[in-house]
Protein backbone atom coordinates (compact mmCIF):
# COMPACT_ATOMS: atom_id res chain seq x y z
CA UNK A 1 0.00 0.00 0.00
CA UNK A 2 1.12 3.59 -0.57
CA UNK A 3 0.87 4.27 3.17
CA UNK A 4 3.34 1.43 3.84
CA UNK A 5 5.88 3.00 1.47
CA UNK A 6 5.46 6.39 3.19
CA UNK A 7 5.96 4.80 6.63
CA UNK A 8 9.08 3.02 5.39
CA UNK A 9 10.69 6.40 4.74
CA UNK A 10 9.73 7.83 8.13
CA UNK A 11 6.26 9.22 7.42
CA UNK A 12 3.89 9.79 10.36
CA UNK A 13 0.15 10.39 10.28
CA UNK A 14 -0.90 14.02 10.89
CA UNK A 15 -4.11 16.02 11.09
CA UNK A 16 -4.72 17.55 7.62
CA UNK A 17 -5.64 20.95 9.02
CA UNK A 18 -2.30 21.19 10.86
CA UNK A 19 -0.53 20.35 7.61
CA UNK A 20 -2.30 23.08 5.65
CA UNK A 21 -1.77 25.61 8.42
CA UNK A 22 1.95 24.93 8.16
CA UNK A 23 2.00 25.02 4.36
CA UNK A 24 0.19 28.34 4.08
CA UNK A 25 1.51 29.96 7.30
CA UNK A 26 -1.96 30.60 8.61
CA UNK A 27 -1.82 33.09 11.46
CA UNK A 28 1.47 34.61 10.24
CA UNK A 29 -0.09 37.21 7.95
CA UNK A 30 0.87 35.58 4.66
CA UNK A 31 -2.66 34.57 3.62
CA UNK A 32 -5.12 37.22 2.46
CA UNK A 33 -8.17 37.84 4.64
CA UNK A 34 -11.65 38.05 3.14
CA UNK A 35 -12.00 41.78 3.76
CA UNK A 36 -8.58 42.68 2.28
CA UNK A 37 -8.16 43.84 -1.31
CA UNK A 38 -6.82 41.26 -3.73
CA UNK A 39 -3.30 41.55 -5.04
CA UNK A 40 -1.89 42.85 -1.74
CA UNK A 41 1.24 40.67 -1.95
CA UNK A 42 -0.31 37.85 0.03
CA UNK A 43 -1.10 34.28 -0.92
CA UNK A 44 -4.55 32.87 -1.61
CA UNK A 45 -4.80 29.08 -1.52
CA UNK A 46 -7.23 27.56 -3.99
CA UNK A 47 -9.11 24.43 -2.94
CA UNK A 48 -9.82 21.85 -5.61
CA UNK A 49 -12.17 19.23 -4.21
CA UNK A 50 -14.71 16.56 -5.13
CA UNK A 51 -17.31 15.06 -2.81
CA UNK A 52 -18.78 11.58 -2.97
CA UNK A 53 -19.79 10.43 -6.44
CA UNK A 54 -19.66 13.83 -8.13
CA UNK A 55 -18.52 13.77 -11.73
CA UNK A 56 -16.37 16.88 -11.49
CA UNK A 57 -14.45 18.88 -8.95
CA UNK A 58 -14.86 22.43 -7.65
CA UNK A 59 -12.62 25.41 -7.03
CA UNK A 60 -12.86 27.69 -4.02
CA UNK A 61 -10.72 30.71 -3.19
CA UNK A 62 -9.49 30.34 0.39
CA UNK A 63 -9.11 33.25 2.87
CA UNK A 64 -7.26 33.01 6.17
CA UNK A 65 -10.22 34.05 8.32
CA UNK A 66 -12.51 31.49 6.60
CA UNK A 67 -10.00 28.71 6.05
CA UNK A 68 -10.80 26.51 9.04
CA UNK A 69 -14.55 26.99 8.66
CA UNK A 70 -14.53 25.98 4.99
CA UNK A 71 -12.22 23.07 5.73
CA UNK A 72 -14.44 21.68 8.48
CA UNK A 73 -17.74 22.24 6.62
CA UNK A 74 -16.80 21.35 3.04
CA UNK A 75 -13.43 19.71 2.67
CA UNK A 76 -12.83 17.42 5.63
CA UNK A 77 -14.44 14.40 3.93
CA UNK A 78 -13.59 15.31 0.35
CA UNK A 79 -10.94 14.16 -2.07
CA UNK A 80 -9.16 17.48 -2.41
CA UNK A 81 -5.95 19.41 -2.72
CA UNK A 82 -5.36 22.92 -1.36
CA UNK A 83 -2.78 24.83 -3.35
CA UNK A 84 -1.42 28.29 -3.85
CA UNK A 85 -2.74 30.02 -6.97
CA UNK A 86 0.70 30.22 -8.51
CA UNK A 87 1.14 26.47 -8.39
CA UNK A 88 -2.00 25.64 -10.32
CA UNK A 89 -1.63 26.62 -13.97
CA UNK A 90 -4.85 27.74 -15.60
CA UNK A 91 -6.69 28.62 -12.41
CA UNK A 92 -8.95 31.64 -12.84
CA UNK A 93 -7.97 35.02 -11.37
CA UNK A 94 -4.47 33.80 -10.53
CA UNK A 95 -2.91 37.17 -11.27
CA UNK A 96 -5.36 38.93 -8.94
CA UNK A 97 -5.62 36.38 -6.18
CA UNK A 98 -2.06 35.14 -5.64
CA UNK A 99 1.05 37.25 -5.40
CA UNK A 100 3.01 35.33 -2.78
CA UNK A 101 3.79 31.61 -2.83
CA UNK A 102 4.45 29.63 0.35
CA UNK A 103 4.74 26.12 -1.10
CA UNK A 104 4.88 24.10 -4.28
CA UNK A 105 2.35 21.27 -4.49
CA UNK A 106 2.54 18.40 -6.97
CA UNK A 107 -0.61 16.39 -7.70
CA UNK A 108 0.30 12.93 -9.06
CA UNK A 109 -2.44 10.58 -10.24
CA UNK A 110 -2.20 6.82 -10.65
CA UNK A 111 1.02 6.35 -8.67
CA UNK A 112 1.89 2.77 -7.67
CA UNK A 113 3.70 1.44 -4.60
CA UNK A 114 6.73 0.81 -6.76
CA UNK A 115 6.59 4.25 -8.35
CA UNK A 116 6.34 6.00 -4.99
CA UNK A 117 9.22 3.93 -3.63
CA UNK A 118 11.33 4.94 -6.65
CA UNK A 119 10.56 8.60 -5.98
CA UNK A 120 11.54 8.41 -2.30
CA UNK A 121 14.62 6.36 -3.10
CA UNK A 122 15.80 9.11 -5.45
CA UNK A 123 14.71 11.95 -3.15
CA UNK A 124 16.76 10.54 -0.24
CA UNK A 125 19.73 9.62 -2.47
CA UNK A 126 22.29 12.39 -2.87
CA UNK A 127 23.16 11.11 -6.36
CA UNK A 128 19.73 12.32 -7.55
CA UNK A 129 19.70 15.89 -6.27
CA UNK A 130 17.10 16.97 -8.86
CA UNK A 131 14.36 15.11 -6.96
CA UNK A 132 12.64 17.40 -4.42
CA UNK A 133 12.21 15.99 -0.92
CA UNK A 134 8.64 16.88 0.14
CA UNK A 135 7.76 18.07 3.64
CA UNK A 136 4.38 16.33 3.48
CA UNK A 137 2.75 13.57 1.44
CA UNK A 138 -1.07 13.40 1.28
CA UNK A 139 -2.99 10.43 -0.09
CA UNK A 140 -5.93 11.32 -2.32
CA UNK A 141 -8.58 9.03 -3.73
CA UNK A 142 -6.55 8.29 -6.87
CA UNK A 143 -3.01 9.47 -6.26
CA UNK A 144 -0.79 11.55 -3.99
CA UNK A 145 -0.02 15.21 -3.32
CA UNK A 146 3.58 16.17 -2.55
CA UNK A 147 4.07 19.39 -0.56
CA UNK A 148 7.39 21.24 -0.57
CA UNK A 149 7.44 24.28 1.73
CA UNK A 150 9.69 27.27 1.13
CA UNK A 151 11.76 28.62 4.01
CA UNK A 152 10.43 32.07 3.13
CA UNK A 153 7.37 32.86 0.98
CA UNK A 154 8.20 33.86 -2.59
CA UNK A 155 6.87 37.28 -3.63
CA UNK A 156 6.01 38.16 -7.21
CA UNK A 157 4.66 41.43 -8.57
CA UNK A 158 1.22 40.87 -10.09
CA UNK A 159 2.11 41.77 -13.64
CA UNK A 160 4.98 39.22 -13.59
CA UNK A 161 2.82 36.29 -12.54
CA UNK A 162 1.71 35.22 -16.02
CA UNK A 163 5.31 35.21 -17.23
CA UNK A 164 6.31 33.37 -14.07
CA UNK A 165 3.71 30.68 -14.74
CA UNK A 166 4.98 30.23 -18.30
CA UNK A 167 8.60 30.05 -17.13
CA UNK A 168 7.77 27.43 -14.52
CA UNK A 169 5.82 25.40 -17.07
CA UNK A 170 8.81 25.54 -19.44
CA UNK A 171 11.10 24.45 -16.62
CA UNK A 172 8.83 21.51 -15.79
CA UNK A 173 8.68 20.41 -19.43
CA UNK A 174 12.46 20.65 -19.79
CA UNK A 175 12.90 18.91 -16.45
CA UNK A 176 10.68 16.08 -17.65
CA UNK A 177 12.76 15.62 -20.79
CA UNK A 178 16.13 15.88 -19.10
CA UNK A 179 15.26 13.92 -15.97
CA UNK A 180 12.93 11.31 -17.38
CA UNK A 181 14.94 8.36 -16.06
CA UNK A 182 12.81 5.96 -14.01
CA UNK A 183 14.46 4.59 -10.89
CA UNK A 184 14.25 0.86 -10.22
CA UNK A 185 14.93 -0.09 -6.58
CA UNK A 186 17.79 -2.35 -5.63
CA UNK A 187 16.77 -6.01 -5.44
CA UNK A 188 18.43 -9.33 -4.81
CA UNK A 189 17.99 -12.46 -6.98
CA UNK A 190 17.29 -15.77 -5.26
CA UNK A 191 16.76 -18.03 -8.27
CA UNK A 192 15.39 -18.68 -11.74
CA UNK A 193 11.94 -20.15 -12.41
CA UNK A 194 11.18 -22.13 -15.62
CA UNK A 195 14.49 -20.99 -17.10
CA UNK A 196 12.88 -17.62 -17.82
CA UNK A 197 11.84 -15.62 -14.74
CA UNK A 198 14.37 -14.27 -12.24
CA UNK A 199 12.89 -14.21 -8.73
CA UNK A 200 14.11 -11.29 -6.60
CA UNK A 201 13.19 -9.67 -3.30
CA UNK A 202 13.86 -6.61 -1.15
CA UNK A 203 12.25 -4.94 1.85
CA UNK A 204 9.23 -3.89 -0.28
CA UNK A 205 8.25 -7.29 -1.63
CA UNK A 206 8.97 -9.80 -4.38
CA UNK A 207 9.84 -9.20 -8.05
CA UNK A 208 9.68 -11.46 -11.09
CA UNK A 209 11.87 -10.37 -14.01
CA UNK A 210 11.45 -11.77 -17.53
CA UNK A 211 15.11 -12.27 -18.48
CA UNK A 212 14.44 -12.00 -22.24
CA UNK A 213 12.37 -8.78 -21.95
CA UNK A 214 14.93 -7.29 -19.52
CA UNK A 215 17.84 -8.02 -21.87
CA UNK A 216 15.83 -6.57 -24.76
CA UNK A 217 15.45 -3.29 -22.84
CA UNK A 218 19.16 -3.19 -21.99
CA UNK A 219 20.17 -3.93 -25.60
CA UNK A 220 17.64 -1.46 -27.02
CA UNK A 221 18.88 1.51 -25.00
CA UNK A 222 22.48 0.54 -25.77
CA UNK A 223 21.86 0.31 -29.52
CA UNK A 224 19.80 3.51 -29.60
CA UNK A 225 22.62 5.37 -27.87
CA UNK A 226 25.19 3.85 -30.23
CA UNK A 227 23.15 4.84 -33.30
CA UNK A 228 22.67 8.40 -32.08
CA UNK A 229 26.28 8.89 -30.95
CA UNK A 230 28.36 6.34 -32.87
CA UNK A 231 31.84 5.76 -31.53
CA UNK A 232 34.60 6.48 -33.99
CA UNK A 233 36.24 3.41 -35.41
CA UNK A 234 35.12 0.11 -36.83
CA UNK A 235 36.17 -3.53 -36.98
CA UNK A 236 37.48 -5.13 -40.15
CA UNK A 237 35.73 -8.31 -41.17
CA UNK A 238 37.98 -11.32 -41.56
CA UNK A 239 36.12 -12.17 -44.77
CA UNK A 240 34.29 -9.27 -46.47
CA UNK A 241 30.54 -9.86 -46.78
CA UNK A 242 29.00 -9.53 -50.24
CA UNK A 243 25.21 -9.38 -50.52
CA UNK A 244 23.06 -9.30 -53.66
CA UNK A 245 19.64 -7.61 -53.71
CA UNK A 246 16.68 -7.22 -56.06
CA UNK A 247 16.99 -4.06 -58.15
CA UNK A 248 14.45 -2.04 -56.15
CA UNK A 249 16.13 -2.87 -52.82
CA UNK A 250 19.59 -2.16 -54.25
CA UNK A 251 18.42 1.33 -55.24
CA UNK A 252 17.02 2.04 -51.74
CA UNK A 253 20.31 1.05 -50.07
CA UNK A 254 22.31 3.07 -52.61
CA UNK A 255 20.18 6.18 -51.94
CA UNK A 256 20.80 5.87 -48.18
CA UNK A 257 24.36 4.53 -48.19
CA UNK A 258 25.64 7.63 -46.36
CA UNK A 259 23.43 6.70 -43.40
CA UNK A 260 25.27 3.39 -43.13
CA UNK A 261 28.68 5.04 -43.55
CA UNK A 262 27.86 7.50 -40.77
CA UNK A 263 27.24 4.47 -38.57
CA UNK A 264 30.78 3.25 -39.49
CA UNK A 265 29.89 0.57 -42.00
CA UNK A 266 32.50 0.33 -44.77
CA UNK A 267 30.11 -0.54 -47.59
CA UNK A 268 30.65 -0.17 -51.34
CA UNK A 269 28.98 -1.26 -54.58
CA UNK A 270 30.56 -4.42 -55.94
CA UNK A 271 28.88 -5.44 -59.14
CA UNK A 272 25.33 -5.62 -60.42
CA UNK A 273 22.86 -5.11 -57.55
CA UNK A 274 25.52 -6.07 -54.98
CA UNK A 275 27.26 -4.47 -52.02
CA UNK A 276 30.35 -5.55 -50.13
CA UNK A 277 30.79 -4.76 -46.44
CA UNK A 278 34.42 -4.76 -45.30
CA UNK A 279 34.07 -3.16 -41.84
CA UNK A 280 31.28 -2.87 -39.28
CA UNK A 281 30.66 -0.69 -36.17
CA UNK A 282 32.16 -1.77 -32.86
CA UNK A 283 28.72 -2.21 -31.25
CA UNK A 284 27.85 -5.27 -33.35
CA UNK A 285 28.10 -8.34 -31.14
CA UNK A 286 30.90 -10.76 -31.93
CA UNK A 287 29.61 -13.92 -33.55
CA UNK A 288 26.47 -12.19 -34.86
CA UNK A 289 28.09 -9.92 -37.46
CA UNK A 290 26.41 -11.30 -40.60
CA UNK A 291 22.97 -11.60 -38.99
CA UNK A 292 23.18 -8.08 -37.52
CA UNK A 293 24.29 -6.50 -40.81
CA UNK A 294 21.45 -8.19 -42.67
CA UNK A 295 18.93 -6.99 -40.08
CA UNK A 296 20.15 -3.38 -40.32
CA UNK A 297 19.85 -3.47 -44.12
CA UNK A 298 16.42 -5.09 -43.83
CA UNK A 299 15.18 -2.20 -41.68
CA UNK A 300 16.73 0.35 -44.05
CA UNK A 301 14.87 -1.19 -46.99
CA UNK A 302 11.56 -1.35 -45.09
CA UNK A 303 11.71 2.42 -44.51
CA UNK A 304 11.67 3.13 -48.26
CA UNK A 305 8.60 5.37 -48.61
CA UNK A 306 8.85 7.59 -45.55
CA UNK A 307 12.49 7.30 -44.56
CA UNK A 308 13.56 9.16 -41.47
CA UNK A 309 16.83 8.63 -39.63
CA UNK A 310 15.04 8.65 -36.25
CA UNK A 311 12.56 5.94 -37.27
CA UNK A 312 15.33 3.89 -38.86
CA UNK A 313 17.43 4.00 -35.68
CA UNK A 314 14.40 3.14 -33.55
CA UNK A 315 13.37 0.13 -35.65
CA UNK A 316 16.92 -1.13 -36.04
CA UNK A 317 17.50 -0.87 -32.29
CA UNK A 318 14.27 -2.79 -31.54
CA UNK A 319 15.06 -5.55 -34.04
CA UNK A 320 18.65 -6.02 -32.92
CA UNK A 321 17.76 -5.86 -29.22
CA UNK A 322 15.38 -8.79 -29.65
CA UNK A 323 17.73 -10.93 -31.75
CA UNK A 324 20.67 -10.40 -29.38
CA UNK A 325 18.73 -10.96 -26.13
CA UNK A 326 18.83 -13.97 -23.80
CA UNK A 327 16.12 -16.38 -24.84
CA UNK A 328 13.40 -17.88 -22.67
CA UNK A 329 14.19 -21.33 -21.21
CA UNK A 330 17.89 -20.46 -21.05
CA UNK A 331 19.38 -21.08 -17.61
CA UNK A 332 21.80 -18.42 -16.40
CA UNK A 333 24.02 -18.30 -13.31
CA UNK A 334 23.43 -16.20 -10.20
CA UNK A 335 26.29 -13.90 -11.27
CA UNK A 336 24.63 -13.40 -14.66
CA UNK A 337 21.31 -12.63 -12.94
CA UNK A 338 22.97 -9.99 -10.75
CA UNK A 339 24.69 -8.42 -13.77
CA UNK A 340 21.41 -8.38 -15.73
CA UNK A 341 19.56 -6.68 -12.86
CA UNK A 342 22.33 -4.08 -12.41
CA UNK A 343 22.26 -3.28 -16.14
CA UNK A 344 18.45 -3.08 -16.12
CA UNK A 345 18.51 -0.63 -13.18
CA UNK A 346 20.74 1.69 -15.24
CA UNK A 347 18.16 1.93 -18.03
CA UNK A 348 16.06 5.06 -18.52
CA UNK A 349 12.88 2.98 -18.63
CA UNK A 350 13.58 -0.38 -16.98
CA UNK A 351 9.98 -1.56 -16.59
CA UNK A 352 9.06 -2.38 -20.21
CA UNK A 353 10.78 -3.98 -23.19
CA UNK A 354 10.94 -2.04 -26.51
CA UNK A 355 7.70 -3.75 -27.63
CA UNK A 356 5.81 -2.53 -24.55
CA UNK A 357 5.72 -5.80 -22.59
CA UNK A 358 6.60 -5.64 -18.88
CA UNK A 359 10.09 -6.65 -17.82
CA UNK A 360 9.13 -6.83 -14.14
CA UNK A 361 6.12 -7.85 -12.08
CA UNK A 362 6.04 -6.71 -8.44
CA UNK A 363 4.12 -8.07 -5.45
CA UNK A 364 4.21 -5.81 -2.40
CA UNK A 365 4.46 -7.24 1.11
CA UNK A 366 0.83 -6.26 1.65
CA UNK A 367 -0.32 -8.03 -1.54
CA UNK A 368 1.55 -11.19 -0.54
CA UNK A 369 0.13 -11.16 2.98
CA UNK A 370 -3.35 -10.57 1.58
CA UNK A 371 -3.06 -13.48 -0.86
CA UNK A 372 -1.97 -15.76 1.99
CA UNK A 373 -4.79 -14.44 4.23
CA UNK A 374 -2.27 -12.97 6.65
CA UNK A 375 -3.72 -9.47 6.14
CA UNK A 376 -7.16 -8.08 5.34
C-alpha positions in Angstrom: 0.0 0.0 0.0 1.1 3.6 -0.6 0.9 4.3 3.2 3.3 1.4 3.8 5.9 3.0 1.5 5.5 6.4 3.2 6.0 4.8 6.6 9.1 3.0 5.4 10.7 6.4 4.7 9.7 7.8 8.1 6.3 9.2 7.4 3.9 9.8 10.4 0.1 10.4 10.3 -0.9 14.0 10.9 -4.1 16.0 11.1 -4.7 17.5 7.6 -5.6 20.9 9.0 -2.3 21.2 10.9 -0.5 20.3 7.6 -2.3 23.1 5.7 -1.8 25.6 8.4 2.0 24.9 8.2 2.0 25.0 4.4 0.2 28.3 4.1 1.5 30.0 7.3 -2.0 30.6 8.6 -1.8 33.1 11.5 1.5 34.6 10.2 -0.1 37.2 7.9 0.9 35.6 4.7 -2.7 34.6 3.6 -5.1 37.2 2.5 -8.2 37.8 4.6 -11.6 38.0 3.1 -12.0 41.8 3.8 -8.6 42.7 2.3 -8.2 43.8 -1.3 -6.8 41.3 -3.7 -3.3 41.6 -5.0 -1.9 42.8 -1.7 1.2 40.7 -2.0 -0.3 37.8 0.0 -1.1 34.3 -0.9 -4.5 32.9 -1.6 -4.8 29.1 -1.5 -7.2 27.6 -4.0 -9.1 24.4 -2.9 -9.8 21.8 -5.6 -12.2 19.2 -4.2 -14.7 16.6 -5.1 -17.3 15.1 -2.8 -18.8 11.6 -3.0 -19.8 10.4 -6.4 -19.7 13.8 -8.1 -18.5 13.8 -11.7 -16.4 16.9 -11.5 -14.5 18.9 -8.9 -14.9 22.4 -7.7 -12.6 25.4 -7.0 -12.9 27.7 -4.0 -10.7 30.7 -3.2 -9.5 30.3 0.4 -9.1 33.2 2.9 -7.3 33.0 6.2 -10.2 34.0 8.3 -12.5 31.5 6.6 -10.0 28.7 6.0 -10.8 26.5 9.0 -14.6 27.0 8.7 -14.5 26.0 5.0 -12.2 23.1 5.7 -14.4 21.7 8.5 -17.7 22.2 6.6 -16.8 21.3 3.0 -13.4 19.7 2.7 -12.8 17.4 5.6 -14.4 14.4 3.9 -13.6 15.3 0.3 -10.9 14.2 -2.1 -9.2 17.5 -2.4 -5.9 19.4 -2.7 -5.4 22.9 -1.4 -2.8 24.8 -3.4 -1.4 28.3 -3.9 -2.7 30.0 -7.0 0.7 30.2 -8.5 1.1 26.5 -8.4 -2.0 25.6 -10.3 -1.6 26.6 -14.0 -4.8 27.7 -15.6 -6.7 28.6 -12.4 -9.0 31.6 -12.8 -8.0 35.0 -11.4 -4.5 33.8 -10.5 -2.9 37.2 -11.3 -5.4 38.9 -8.9 -5.6 36.4 -6.2 -2.1 35.1 -5.6 1.1 37.3 -5.4 3.0 35.3 -2.8 3.8 31.6 -2.8 4.4 29.6 0.4 4.7 26.1 -1.1 4.9 24.1 -4.3 2.4 21.3 -4.5 2.5 18.4 -7.0 -0.6 16.4 -7.7 0.3 12.9 -9.1 -2.4 10.6 -10.2 -2.2 6.8 -10.7 1.0 6.3 -8.7 1.9 2.8 -7.7 3.7 1.4 -4.6 6.7 0.8 -6.8 6.6 4.2 -8.4 6.3 6.0 -5.0 9.2 3.9 -3.6 11.3 4.9 -6.7 10.6 8.6 -6.0 11.5 8.4 -2.3 14.6 6.4 -3.1 15.8 9.1 -5.4 14.7 11.9 -3.1 16.8 10.5 -0.2 19.7 9.6 -2.5 22.3 12.4 -2.9 23.2 11.1 -6.4 19.7 12.3 -7.5 19.7 15.9 -6.3 17.1 17.0 -8.9 14.4 15.1 -7.0 12.6 17.4 -4.4 12.2 16.0 -0.9 8.6 16.9 0.1 7.8 18.1 3.6 4.4 16.3 3.5 2.7 13.6 1.4 -1.1 13.4 1.3 -3.0 10.4 -0.1 -5.9 11.3 -2.3 -8.6 9.0 -3.7 -6.5 8.3 -6.9 -3.0 9.5 -6.3 -0.8 11.5 -4.0 0.0 15.2 -3.3 3.6 16.2 -2.5 4.1 19.4 -0.6 7.4 21.2 -0.6 7.4 24.3 1.7 9.7 27.3 1.1 11.8 28.6 4.0 10.4 32.1 3.1 7.4 32.9 1.0 8.2 33.9 -2.6 6.9 37.3 -3.6 6.0 38.2 -7.2 4.7 41.4 -8.6 1.2 40.9 -10.1 2.1 41.8 -13.6 5.0 39.2 -13.6 2.8 36.3 -12.5 1.7 35.2 -16.0 5.3 35.2 -17.2 6.3 33.4 -14.1 3.7 30.7 -14.7 5.0 30.2 -18.3 8.6 30.0 -17.1 7.8 27.4 -14.5 5.8 25.4 -17.1 8.8 25.5 -19.4 11.1 24.4 -16.6 8.8 21.5 -15.8 8.7 20.4 -19.4 12.5 20.7 -19.8 12.9 18.9 -16.4 10.7 16.1 -17.7 12.8 15.6 -20.8 16.1 15.9 -19.1 15.3 13.9 -16.0 12.9 11.3 -17.4 14.9 8.4 -16.1 12.8 6.0 -14.0 14.5 4.6 -10.9 14.3 0.9 -10.2 14.9 -0.1 -6.6 17.8 -2.4 -5.6 16.8 -6.0 -5.4 18.4 -9.3 -4.8 18.0 -12.5 -7.0 17.3 -15.8 -5.3 16.8 -18.0 -8.3 15.4 -18.7 -11.7 11.9 -20.2 -12.4 11.2 -22.1 -15.6 14.5 -21.0 -17.1 12.9 -17.6 -17.8 11.8 -15.6 -14.7 14.4 -14.3 -12.2 12.9 -14.2 -8.7 14.1 -11.3 -6.6 13.2 -9.7 -3.3 13.9 -6.6 -1.1 12.2 -4.9 1.9 9.2 -3.9 -0.3 8.3 -7.3 -1.6 9.0 -9.8 -4.4 9.8 -9.2 -8.0 9.7 -11.5 -11.1 11.9 -10.4 -14.0 11.5 -11.8 -17.5 15.1 -12.3 -18.5 14.4 -12.0 -22.2 12.4 -8.8 -21.9 14.9 -7.3 -19.5 17.8 -8.0 -21.9 15.8 -6.6 -24.8 15.4 -3.3 -22.8 19.2 -3.2 -22.0 20.2 -3.9 -25.6 17.6 -1.5 -27.0 18.9 1.5 -25.0 22.5 0.5 -25.8 21.9 0.3 -29.5 19.8 3.5 -29.6 22.6 5.4 -27.9 25.2 3.9 -30.2 23.1 4.8 -33.3 22.7 8.4 -32.1 26.3 8.9 -30.9 28.4 6.3 -32.9 31.8 5.8 -31.5 34.6 6.5 -34.0 36.2 3.4 -35.4 35.1 0.1 -36.8 36.2 -3.5 -37.0 37.5 -5.1 -40.2 35.7 -8.3 -41.2 38.0 -11.3 -41.6 36.1 -12.2 -44.8 34.3 -9.3 -46.5 30.5 -9.9 -46.8 29.0 -9.5 -50.2 25.2 -9.4 -50.5 23.1 -9.3 -53.7 19.6 -7.6 -53.7 16.7 -7.2 -56.1 17.0 -4.1 -58.2 14.5 -2.0 -56.1 16.1 -2.9 -52.8 19.6 -2.2 -54.3 18.4 1.3 -55.2 17.0 2.0 -51.7 20.3 1.1 -50.1 22.3 3.1 -52.6 20.2 6.2 -51.9 20.8 5.9 -48.2 24.4 4.5 -48.2 25.6 7.6 -46.4 23.4 6.7 -43.4 25.3 3.4 -43.1 28.7 5.0 -43.6 27.9 7.5 -40.8 27.2 4.5 -38.6 30.8 3.2 -39.5 29.9 0.6 -42.0 32.5 0.3 -44.8 30.1 -0.5 -47.6 30.7 -0.2 -51.3 29.0 -1.3 -54.6 30.6 -4.4 -55.9 28.9 -5.4 -59.1 25.3 -5.6 -60.4 22.9 -5.1 -57.5 25.5 -6.1 -55.0 27.3 -4.5 -52.0 30.4 -5.5 -50.1 30.8 -4.8 -46.4 34.4 -4.8 -45.3 34.1 -3.2 -41.8 31.3 -2.9 -39.3 30.7 -0.7 -36.2 32.2 -1.8 -32.9 28.7 -2.2 -31.3 27.8 -5.3 -33.4 28.1 -8.3 -31.1 30.9 -10.8 -31.9 29.6 -13.9 -33.5 26.5 -12.2 -34.9 28.1 -9.9 -37.5 26.4 -11.3 -40.6 23.0 -11.6 -39.0 23.2 -8.1 -37.5 24.3 -6.5 -40.8 21.4 -8.2 -42.7 18.9 -7.0 -40.1 20.1 -3.4 -40.3 19.9 -3.5 -44.1 16.4 -5.1 -43.8 15.2 -2.2 -41.7 16.7 0.3 -44.0 14.9 -1.2 -47.0 11.6 -1.4 -45.1 11.7 2.4 -44.5 11.7 3.1 -48.3 8.6 5.4 -48.6 8.9 7.6 -45.6 12.5 7.3 -44.6 13.6 9.2 -41.5 16.8 8.6 -39.6 15.0 8.7 -36.2 12.6 5.9 -37.3 15.3 3.9 -38.9 17.4 4.0 -35.7 14.4 3.1 -33.5 13.4 0.1 -35.7 16.9 -1.1 -36.0 17.5 -0.9 -32.3 14.3 -2.8 -31.5 15.1 -5.5 -34.0 18.7 -6.0 -32.9 17.8 -5.9 -29.2 15.4 -8.8 -29.7 17.7 -10.9 -31.7 20.7 -10.4 -29.4 18.7 -11.0 -26.1 18.8 -14.0 -23.8 16.1 -16.4 -24.8 13.4 -17.9 -22.7 14.2 -21.3 -21.2 17.9 -20.5 -21.1 19.4 -21.1 -17.6 21.8 -18.4 -16.4 24.0 -18.3 -13.3 23.4 -16.2 -10.2 26.3 -13.9 -11.3 24.6 -13.4 -14.7 21.3 -12.6 -12.9 23.0 -10.0 -10.7 24.7 -8.4 -13.8 21.4 -8.4 -15.7 19.6 -6.7 -12.9 22.3 -4.1 -12.4 22.3 -3.3 -16.1 18.5 -3.1 -16.1 18.5 -0.6 -13.2 20.7 1.7 -15.2 18.2 1.9 -18.0 16.1 5.1 -18.5 12.9 3.0 -18.6 13.6 -0.4 -17.0 10.0 -1.6 -16.6 9.1 -2.4 -20.2 10.8 -4.0 -23.2 10.9 -2.0 -26.5 7.7 -3.8 -27.6 5.8 -2.5 -24.5 5.7 -5.8 -22.6 6.6 -5.6 -18.9 10.1 -6.6 -17.8 9.1 -6.8 -14.1 6.1 -7.8 -12.1 6.0 -6.7 -8.4 4.1 -8.1 -5.4 4.2 -5.8 -2.4 4.5 -7.2 1.1 0.8 -6.3 1.6 -0.3 -8.0 -1.5 1.6 -11.2 -0.5 0.1 -11.2 3.0 -3.4 -10.6 1.6 -3.1 -13.5 -0.9 -2.0 -15.8 2.0 -4.8 -14.4 4.2 -2.3 -13.0 6.6 -3.7 -9.5 6.1 -7.2 -8.1 5.3 
